[in-house]
Amino acid sequence: MMFDPTIYDNLKVGFENHLYDLDNLDELISITDRKDQLEMAHMSREFTLQFCLRDCPEVTGEVVLSTSLEDLATEILEISGGQAGCRLQLRFGMMIKEPEIQCPAINSVLQQSWPEQRRVQHIHYIFEEQPATYDVTAEVHFDRSVNEDQMGDVPALCEHMVNVLNELLQLHN
């Protein structure tokens, strides 16, 4: 019996192929981290590929693809009426010094890029550290299931993330 890759596997390979091409062939980005995790307690999977602009590690971007046991079972067992797919999230990270000014600017960049998607920012800092620096993670949530029908969108999405990294780098500097 031959292994039939899941939607999650196919999308993961699509993102890997395009992002590694932007790194190795186009030399626009540098891949800085990669995780492919299986959560045994919930039987879920999560793939994260982090990158930055070439020679600009101050701002990072991440593609996060995840799937649940229910999603995998619906697909593998071909459960009728079920909606097989994955969840997609984009993350951007940077250190800032003026959250009152920079966080609204970050949100504005993300809103212009993905106006229909939910955006969340998390700010972390070390209490009493002086001068205070803030580690910001800005997330774009695609609150719908994605599947292989969106495979053709992967190159444009990755290239758009590179453009957003350029805009966020300007805010950082």
PyMOL commands that set and color helices and strands:
alter all, ss='L'
color gray80, all
select helices_A, chain A and resi 7-24+69-76+99-113+148-172
alter helices_A, ss='H'
color red, helices_A
select strands_A, chain A and resi 29-39+44-53+56-67+86-96+118-124+134-146
alter strands_A, ss='S'
color yellow, strands_A
deselect
rebuild
show_as cartoon
